[in-house]
Amino acid sequence: MDSTCVRASTLSISEPTSSNHREFLKASVIMVNCCGLVSEKNKPVPLKSISVELQVRDHVASVSSRLQYVNEEEQPLEAVFVFPLPAEAAVCHFSAKIGEQEIVAEVQDKQSARDQYDDAVSSGQQAFLLEESEESSDVFKLSVGCLSPGQKASITIAYIIELSVQADDALRFCLPAVLNPRYKPAAPAAGVPEVSSASVIPYTLSLSVEVRSSDRISRLESSCPLAPLQFLDAQHTHATVNLSPGHCFDKDVELFLYYENSHQPSAVVEAGVSAAQSGSLMGDPALMISLYPDFPADVMSSLASEGEFIFVVDRSGSMDCKMHHGNDAQMRIESARDTLLLLLKSLPMGCYFNIYGFGSHFESFFPQSVVYNEDTMDDALKRVKSMKADMGGTEILQPLKHIYSQPCYPDHPRQLFIFTDGEVWNTKEVLDLVKSQVYSHRCFSFGIGEGASTALITGMAREGSGHAQFITGTDRMQPKVMQSLKFALQPAVGEISLNWTVPEGVTVDMLSPPINALFQGQRALIYAQIKGQSSEKTEGAVTLKYRLKDQPVTNELQFTLKPTEDTGLTIHRLAARSLIRSLEIEERTGGADAENIRRRTVELSIQAGVSSAHTAFIGVNKDSKQTVKGPLLQRRVPVPRMMAACYGAPMRMCAMAPPNLARNSARSRQMVPQMAFRSAMHKRTMAPQMAADSAMRCDAGLYSMGIECDSASYEEEAEPQKDPLLELISLQKAAGCWELNASLAAAFGKTEVEVTNQKAAQVDGSVWATVLALIWLYAYKLDQQVEWQFVAMKAASWIRSQKPDGLSQCVCDGNVLLGCQVTEDTLGI
């Protein structure tokens, strides 16, 4: 076997002697090769296939995943699978089928569930445990215990999720395949999830999708090949589609669903469970309101010219990987540099800005934010050009603390733009910090590449009253970032309030956290519990009020109090998930009352049957007890790590420090790579503790795989052809104008003489150059207008401020020179 495919991972067992220590080390070798994870005798992992059924109702998705396990070894086996799920998902069902017998798991306190699992497996019973990582809500661990030789098990996991709205009004669903390792600094932390990985995943994926909507379905697109969309009714409100056979589940599966009127406000009331206690969340009707604030056009026509814009860029080693698999893919750090160029050219004169780079440490371009002008912009652009992915690991907490320690500028609201591939271990600590500063800034976050942590990216935007974007597959970073800049430049919404109008005898309790941010075209979701009854009226209304640029705005939505047909408690569980997340945040900052908040979280999680950081799903087959002789093997199932492969970049093996064996409590159940022999008569009493952490990591766990990116090889490659759009934008001055020179002429494919000779004598050279740049943008780059819209607005504003003579003739001459037909009105001058 190729030596590059071998990695040692050890786990101590109770009271090891020298001999069993040596035997243990011999047995604890994990092979990572083309077959994925194999045992010492080259036996494959037990997970064989994943089958996913996706049902979409309007903007809510229900997902059911079935995992097929087979024990092909000669001894009883425990299979362990650490995998990603969307951070916003509410896991609501977990069951296992062995033969004809089905075991449906229950939600219990996590410690109690772990104890039951250990007791059952140690005594020879089949048991199944599903738990959420205590450090990050987008990572789960599935343990399938005591599978007899030759035995098959079918595991079903179900969750529900709200579909996010994209810039082009699509609803996005993502089935994560990739779990990037979370970078962990030298100090170890319990509960950090990591997984075994493989270059080729040895299990298959099938996906079927059914869409039902009150609105007409326009189309459905995907990052993966799909069979043709089949409409099941004449109104095109019911459709199905399947993933094409043979898909290799080595990257996220993204679906983009388009409705003809995706911005339609809606309200759905769901009946409670008759057997549940009246007055409880599950016993009362639940309400889900979907609002799309409609900002007045006259207010939206003027974008803010004030603000402090701080750009925080991940410069860890993983940013030197490619954006996607294609041959023309940029490196992530290159795309970030291009994006910073666009952002710096798009900022309004007179605002404040700064740029931070972070990795194992951090640095800023300026000691504090500076006024945006020609000098500071030029200085920043020079530094951007030299930015590299050379700052080690991914530690975002310290730069955020430094930024928040800086005083804000009066009348310049702070806007944070954070770019990262999302590989941090202390996600919840980061989110708590962002939330603590919510009244002093807005946070816009960008997840770069496959496997970026949804918990981190969406969480920072949610807690920072901003907006989150994910750049995956062949997505370009620039249009998504510029859309967020547009949000940041929109007038800030203040004094947000919700008022309920319901019949006498009926009250509404909000279950969602307060709305802190509203953006034009973006959905605001509200969950509430309806208490009481009314024998007369069956209608209610919710009124959303806010102030936008000193102008009061009111949006109202009517809804029926009559519950809809059975929806499988989807709304109740989403509402419970929303409330649980709020309670978990409150607990981490709750001080003396933290224990009461934790108890309330556990009670709500068990009542609603929804996962939380303090509960787990546990199922035990009590009829399966058998006498187990010899050791119980543990096998870990690999998931793809796109970071490690660097998308086909040259690799080399890294030297690895041997891990130490150390005793630890079994109850910690750290989510770390491991392969262990488990005694059939004793619970696990030891767990791995990896020492010499820094020696084993090449940013975000690359060393732990024995693989690193050879970034030096990229420097030897020929410099890629420069983007003509970025070339033109790079020549613009901070005030918005262009200078007439050879560089500008070259951007148009002309000589300086050709461009100068076409200029009318009375026209200023900068006015002529700026008019030409605008004509070129509108004529040749209209499909990328979202990227240069602010550049053009600055240019048009500058031209108007000059009040030049002969502007109409100038536009005509420019059209002749560039071979275009762009009108003066189109240019906005």
N, C-alpha and C positions, 0 to 999 in steps of 0.2 A: 504494500500500500504506500502511496506517496506520502512522504514524511510531512509535507506541508498541510496534511489533513488531520493531524493529531494534536489534541489539546488535553492536558491533564486537569481534572477538577476533582477535588477530594472532599470527603465528608467524614468526620470522625464518628465512631460508634462507641457505645458505652464501655468504659474501662478497657481500652485497647491494650493488648500486650505487644511485645516486639514482633512476634510472629504474625498475629492477626493484623498488626499494623502494616507489615509488608504485603500480606495477602490483600489487604484492603487497597493499598496503593496500586497493586497490580490490577485489581478488578475495577478501579475507578477511572479508567481511561475512556474518554468519549471520542468517538471518531466522527469527524465532520468531513464528508466527501460527497460525491455525486449522488449517493443514495440517502443523504441526510444523516440522521442520528442512528447509529448502529451499536449493538452490544459488542462485548469482547469477542464473541463468536461470530461477528458480522451479521447478526440478526437485525432486521429493520425495526424501526419504531412502530408502535402498535396503532397509531392513528392512520386510517386508510383513506378517508374521504370526508369532505364537508359539503353538506347540501343546505342551501339557504333559500327560504321562501320569504319574499318581501311583498307586503300588502300596503298600499298607499291609499289613504283616505284624505283627499284635499292636501293639507300640508303636514300630515302626521303619518309616520310609517311604523308598521309592526313587522318585526323581523324574527323569524324562527330559524335557528341554525341546528342542523342535526349532524353530529360527529360520530363516525363509525370507528370503533376500536376493535382490534383483534390481537389477542395474546399469542404470538407465534413462537414463544419460548417454551422451554421444558419445565419451567418453574412458575409459581404464582408471581404476579407482576403488579406493580403500581405504576400507572402512567401519569405524568405531570405535564401540563400544557399551560404556559403563560402566554397570554395573547392580548391584543389591543381591542378595545371597543370605543366608540365615540364617547367623549366625556359627558355629553348630555343625555346619554341613553339611560332609561330606567329598566334595569333587568328585573323581570317579573315572573319568570318561570324557569325551572330547572328540573329535568326528569331523566331517568335512565331506564332503558328496556333491555333486559337480559333474557333471551329466549322469548317466552310468552308473558313474562312477568314485568310489569312496569312499576317503578318506584318514583313517586313524585316527591321532590325535596321540599322541605319547609324552611322558612326564614327563621333563624335563631340568633341570639347573641353570639358574636364571632368566637369568643373564647369557649363557650359551651359547645358550639358546633365543632370546633377543632378537637375538643376533648372527646366528643362522641366519635368523630372520625378515627382518631388514634385508637380508641378502645375497640371499635369495630374491626378495623384492619388488623390490629394485633391479635385479635381472637379468631381471625379467619373469616370474618363476615365481609361481604362486599359493601363498600361505602363510597359515596360520591360527595365531594366538597367543592363549592364554588365560592370564591371570596374576592373582594375588591382590594386592591393595594391600599395600604394606609397612607402612602405618600402621594399617589396620583390616581385620580378617579377614572382614568382611561386605560388602566391595566388590570386584568383579572387573571386569577390562577385557578385552574381546574385540576383536581386530583381524583383519579379513578383508581380505587384501591381493591386489591386482592382479586384480580382476574385470574381464574384458573387457566392452566395450559390449554390452548385451543379455543378458549371462550371468546365470544363476541359480545360487545356492548354498544348500544346506540344511545348517545347522550343528546338531549335536546335543550337548548338554551334559547329563551325568547326575551326580546326587549322591545321597547317602543321609544320613539325619538321624534322630535320636531325637525322638519326639514328646513335648512337655512336658506335664506334668499340671497341670490348672487347679483352681481352688478347688472347683468342682462335680464334680470327678473326670473331666472331659472331657479327651481328648487333643487338643492343639492343633497344627494344621499351618498355617503361614503362607507364602504365596507372595508375596514382597515385590514391589510394583510401584513404590513410592515410595522415592526416594533423596534424603533431605534433604541440602542442602549442609552441609559440615562447617565450622563457624566456625574461622577461623584468625587469631590475633592478628598484630600488625604484623610480627613476625619471620617470614620465609617458611620453609617446611619442605618438603623433597622428599617426593614420594609422596603428597601430599594429594589424594584423589580428588574430582573434581568432574565434572559432566556438563552437557551441553546439555539444555534443558528446553522443554516446550511445554504450552500450555493444553489442547490436544486431541492425544492420542497417535495417530499415523497408522498404527498397526499393530494387528491384532486378536489376541485371546486365545481359545483353546479349552482346556478342561481336562476330562479324564476321570479318574475315580477308581475303583480296585478295592480292596476291603478283604477280607482273609482273617484270621481270628482263631481262636484256640483257645477263646475265650470268645464268648458270644452277643452279637451287635451289637444295641444298644438303639435308637439313632438316630444321625443325622448332621445337623448344622446348619451354617449358613454365614452369613457377613456379606454374601454375594452370592447372587442368585437361582439355585437349583438345580432340575434336573429331578427327578421323584420317585425316591426310593431304590428300587432293584430288588434283591430278595433272590434268590440263585441256588441256595439249598438250603433244605430244610425246617427245619434247625437255626438258621438266621439267623446263620451264621458266615461267609458269603461274599456280598458285595453289591457293586453298582456304582452309580455316579451320575455325572452330567455337569453342568458349568456351563451354565446356560441360554444359548442363542445370543444374540449381540449385546452381550455384556458389554464395557463400556469399561474397559480396563485402566488406570484412573487412580487406583486405590487398592489396598491389599493385599487379597489373597483369603485369607480365614481359614476354615478348616474345624474343626469341633469334633465329635469322634468319641466316642460314649458306648458303653462295654461294660457288661454287667450286673454284672460283678465286676472292675472295673478295678484293684483292689488285690491281685490274686492274684500272689504271688511266682513267678518263673519262672527257668529256667536253660536255655540253648541252647548246645550244643557244635557247632562248625562245622569240618569237615575242612579240612586245609591243601591247598596245591597240590602235587601229586605231583612236578612238575618242579622245585619250589623246593628250596633247600638245607635239609637236615634240621637242626633247631636254630634256623632263622630264623623270624621271625614268620609269614611266609607259608607256610613249610613245615610248621609244627606246627599241631595243632588250636587253635582259639581259643574262648574261653568268655565268654559274656555272662550275668551274673547280675543279675536285677532284684529288689530287696528293698523291701518296704514295712514299715518298723519299726512294731511294735505296742506302744505305750507303755501301761503299766498304768493302769487307770482311776482308781485312788485317787491316783496321782501327778498325773494330768492334771486332776483336779478342783480343784486349787489352783494359781492362776497367781501368778507372781512379783510381789512388791511392791517389789522393788529394781531399780535400773538407772539408767543415764544415757542419755537419749533425745535424740539430736541430729537435727533435721530440716533438711535442706539443700534449698532450693527454687530452681529455675532461674527467674530474673527477667529473662532476656534478652528482646529484642524479639519473638522468635517465640512467646513464651508469651502474646502478645496476640492470637493467632489462635484460631479456634473449635475446639472438640473434634471436631466432625464436620460433615457437610453440612446437617443438619436445621435447620429454622427456629428450633427451641427450644434449639439448642446453646449451651452456656456458652462463654465465653472460657476458655482454659486456666488463666490466672492466677486467674480467679474460682473455678474448680473446685478449684484448689490451696488457695485461702483457705478454702473450705468444708471441705475435707479436714483442714486444720490445726485448724479449730474442733473437729471430731470427735476428732482425736488429743489435743488439749489437754484436752478434757473427759473423755477416757478414761484418762488416765495415773493411776497409783496415787499416793496421798499419800505424801510422803517420798522420792520418787525425785528425780533431777536431770534438767534438760532445758535445751535452748537451741535457737534457730532461726537458721539462716544463709540469706541470700539472695545469689545470685551472678550475675554477668554478665561484663562486661569487668573488673570488680572485685568485691569481696565485702564483706559486712557481717554482723555478728551482733547479735542483740537484746541479749545480755549479754556482758560481757568474757570470762566463762567460765560454764560450766553452773551453774544455780542450783537450790536446793531447790524442789520443786513444792509450792506452797501457794496460798491464795486470792489473795494480793497479787501473786505472780509470774505466776500464771495470768492475772489480769485485765490486768496490764501487757502480757503477750505478746498477748492477744486484741486489745487496742487497736492494737498495731502490725500485727497480721495484717490488720485491716480496711483499713489504709492501704497494704498491699503492692501494688505495680504492676509491670508488665513494663517497667521503665524503666532497666535496667542494662546496655544495649548487647549485646555479644556473649556467647559461651558459653565461659567459661574456668573449668573445674571443678578444675583441678589445685591452684591456690593455696589455695582454701578448704579442700581436703582436707589439704594440708600444715599449714595453721594448726590444724585440728582435731586432727590426730595429734600436734602439738607440745604440746598441752595434757595435763597429767597426768590419769590416770584416777582415779576415786574408789574406794577400797577397798570391796569387797562390792557394788559397783554396776556390773555389766558394761555396757560401752559398746555402744549399739545405734544404728547410723547409718541414717537413712531419706533416700534421695536421689531427688528428683523432677526429671526433665529430659526435654526432647524429644530428647535424645541427639545433639546436633550438635557434636561436638568433633573436632578434627583429630588430637590426640595420644592416641588411645585406649589404645595399648599402654603409654605412660608412666603413664597414670592407673591401669591395671590393675596394673602393677608396684608402684605406691605402695600400692594397697589390699592386695595380697598381702603386702607387707612388714609390714603391721600386723595380719595375720590373728589373731595370738594376743592382741591387745588389744581386739578389737571384732568385731561382726557387722554386715554391710552388707546392707540391704534396698533394692533399686533399683526404680524405676518409670519405664517408658518411656511418654511421653505423646504420643498422636497418631500418625498414619501416618508411617512412615519413620524412627522413632526407631532409632538404631543398636543392633542386636541384639548386636554385639560389645561395646559399652560396657555396656548394661543387664545382659545375662546374665553378662558377664565380671566386673563389679563384685560381683554377688551370689555368683558362683562363688568368686572369689578372697577374698571377705570372709565366706565360710561363712554366707551368708544366703539370700535368696530373691528372685527377680525376677518382676515383673508387668508386663504391657503393657496400656495403656488405649487401645483403638482403637475406631473406629466409634462406635456409640452407647453403648459401655461407660460406666458411671459409675465415677469414680475411687474413691469412698468405700468400697464393699464390698471392693474388692481391697486397698486400703491397710489396712483394719481386719483382714482376714485375715492380713496380714503382721504387724500388731501382735500378733495372737494368737500367731503363731509366736515373736515376740520375747519375749512374756511367758511362753511355755512354759519350763519348767526347762531350763537348758542341759545338753546331753548331753556327757559327758566320758569320757576313757579309752576311746576307740573303737578296737576291734581286730578283725581278721579272722583266723580260723584255718581252715586247709584240712585236710580228712581225705581222703586218697587212697591207693590201693594202693601197695605197695612197688614201686619202680622208676618211679614217676610223681611228678613235681614240678609245682608251679604257680607261675608268675612273674606277679606283678601288673603290669598295664600302665596301670591308672588311677592318678591321683594319690591320696594318702591321703584318706580320708573325714574331713572336719573338722566337718561339721554334719549333724544328723539332725532331721527335724521329723515330727510325727505326721501320717500320711496322705500324706507325700511320698515319691517313689521315690528309691532310691539305686541307681545303675547301676555295675557293676563289670566291667571287662574284664581277662582274664588269658590267658596262653599256657600250654598244657599240654605238658609235655616228658616223653618216655619212654613206655613201654608196660607193660601188665600183662596176662599171659595168663590170670589168674584172675578178679579182680573187675572189674566194669564200672561200679561206682557210686562216687561221691564225695560230699562234703558240705562246705558252707561255714558257719561259725558266726560270727555277728556279735555281739560283746559290747560293752557300754557301761555307763556308770554314769549314772543319772538320779536326781537329788536324793538322792544318797548310797545309792541302791538299785541293785544290780547287775541287769542285764537281759540275757537271751540270746535271740537269734532264730537258728534253724537252717533250712537249706534243703538237701535232697538233690538230686543231679543225676546223670544218666547220663554216662559217659565215652564212650559210643558216639556218633560224629558223626551229625548229622541229614542229611537229603537235601540235595542241592546248593542252597545259598542264594545263590549268586552272589558269594561272598566278602564278603557284607555285614558280618558281625561282624568279620572280619579288618580290613576297611577302617575301620570305626568305631573299632576298637581302635588301629589305626595313627594315626588322626586324633587320638585322645585322647593318645597318647604324643607325637606331633609337637607338639601345643600345649604339653605340659609341657616338652619340650625347648626350644621357642622362648622360653618364660619363663625357663628356666634359663640359656639363652644370654645373654639381656639382662642377667643379673646374674652371669654366670660368670667375669668377669675374664679372666685369662690363658688359661683353658681354653675361651673362647668359640668359638675357631676349630674345635676338635675337636667341640664340641657341634653347631656348624653343619654340619660335614661328616657327622656321624651323622644329623642331620635330613634332609639332602639324600639320603643313601643310603636311609633308611627311606621317604621320599616316593617315590623312584624305584622301590624294590622293591615297595611296596604300590600304586603307581599312584594316589596320593592327593595333592592339592595341598597346598602349604605356602607360607610367606612367602618361601622361598628357591628355589622351583622354579616351572616354568610348563609348560603343555601346548603343544607345538609340532608342527605338521603341515605338510609341504611337498609339493606336487604337482610332482615333478621332471619329469614328462612334459609340463608345460604351458608350457614356456619359449617366450616370444614376444618379438618386437621391439616395444618400446613407444616411440612417437614422441610428443614433447610431454610436458607435465607430467602426473603422476599425482595426481588429486584425492583429497582426504581429506574424508569426510563423517562427522559425528558424529550418532548416533541419540539422540533425546531420551527421557528418562524423566520421569514427572511429579514435580514438587516441590510438595508440599502447602504447605510453608512460604510459598513465594513468593505463591501465590494467596490465602493467608489465607482459604480457603473462601468466596470471593465477597465479601470485604470490599472497601470502596472502595480504589482504587489510584491512585497518581500516579507519574509518571516522576521518577527521581532524576538529578541531574547526575552525570556520570561523568568521572573523570580519565582521560586517554588513557594506555593501557598503554605501557610502554617496550619497545623491542626490545633484546634482549640475547642474546649468545651463550651457549650452554650445551651440555653434552655430550648427544649423542643417546642415550647409554646410560642416562641418568637416566629417560627415558620417563615423565615426570611425568603423573599422571592429572589433567589440567586441561582446561577447555574450550578447544577449538582447532579450527581449520579450516585446512588447509595445502595448498599445492601441493607435491608431492614430485617431485624430479627423477627421471626414469626411469633416469638413468645414475649417480646418486650416492645414497649413504645419506643419511638425514636427519642433518644435523649441527648443527641449531639447535633449540632448544625455548624456549617462552615463559617469561618470568619477569615476573610481574606486580608492578610497583612501585606505590607509593601505595595499598597494600592497604586501609588504613583508609578512604580516600576512595572506594573502590569497593564497600564492603560496608555494608549496613544490616542487621546481625546475620545471621549464618549465610548470607551470600551473597545477601541480597535486593537489595543494590545491584548485584551483578554481573549481575542480570537487568534492572536498570533499573526495579524495582518495589519498593514498600515498603507496609507496612500504615499506613493513616491512622488511628491509634488515637484521634485527637481526635474522629473522627466517632462513636465508640462512646459517648463521654461525653455526647453530645447525645441519645442514645436514651433512651426512658423506662426507668426503673429496673424490672427484672424482678420479678415477684411472688415473694415470699420463700417458701422451703420451710417448711411448718409443722413438720416434724420438726426441722430445724435451728433454727427459732425456739424450740422447746421446749428443745432441748439447750443452746442458748446461755444459757439462764436458770439452768442447774444450777450449783451451787457446787462448788468443788474437792473438798470433803469428800464430795460425792455427794448432798446434799439440795437441795431447792427452797424458796424463800421464798414465802409466801402474799401475793400482791400482784396489782395490776391486769394487769400484763404476763402473768403466768401464766394468769390467768382468760381473757385475750384469746386465748391460744394454744389454749384449749379451746373458744373461741367463746362464752364466758360473760362476765357482768359480775363484778366483784369482789364485789358484794353477794350475787349468786347463789351463788358459791363459798363465801363466808364463812358465810352463813346455814345451809348444809347441814352444816357442821362441828359435831361433838359438842362440848359445853362442855369436857369433860375432856381432849380431844385437843389436843396442841401444834400450832400453826399450820404449822410446817415439816414435821412428821410427816404431817399431812393433805395438804399440798401435794405431798410426795414420793410418798405413796400414790396420789394422783390422777395424777401424771405416769406412774407405773408402769402403772396401769390403762390409761391412754390409749395408751401404747406397745404393750402387749400386745393391746389391742382393735383399734387402727386402723393400726398399723405393723408387724404381725407379719411381713409379707413383706420388711421391711428390717431384720430383727433383727440380721443380721451387722453392721450399722452402729452400732446402739445397745446391743449386748450388754454392753459394758464400762461404759457409762453406767448401765445397769440393775443390773449387779452392784455398782457402787459405791453406788447408791441403796439397794438391798436390805441391803447390809452396814451402811450408816449407820442405817437403821431398826432393825435388830437391835441395834445398839450403844446405841440410846436406850431399849430395853426398855419400850416404851409400853404403857399399859393400854388395853383396849377396841379392840385392833387389828382383830379380826374384824368388829366393828360398823363400824369405820372403812372397811374394804374394801367392806362391803355398802352403806354410804352413798355411797361413791365410785361404785360401779356404778350406783346410782340416778341420781346427778347426771349422769353421762356416758353413760347409756343402754347399759351394758355388762353382761356376765356373766363377769367374770374372777375365778377363784378365788384364795384366799390362797396355796395351794400353788404355783400358777402364778407368782405374783409372787416366790416364793422368800424370803418374809419371815417 
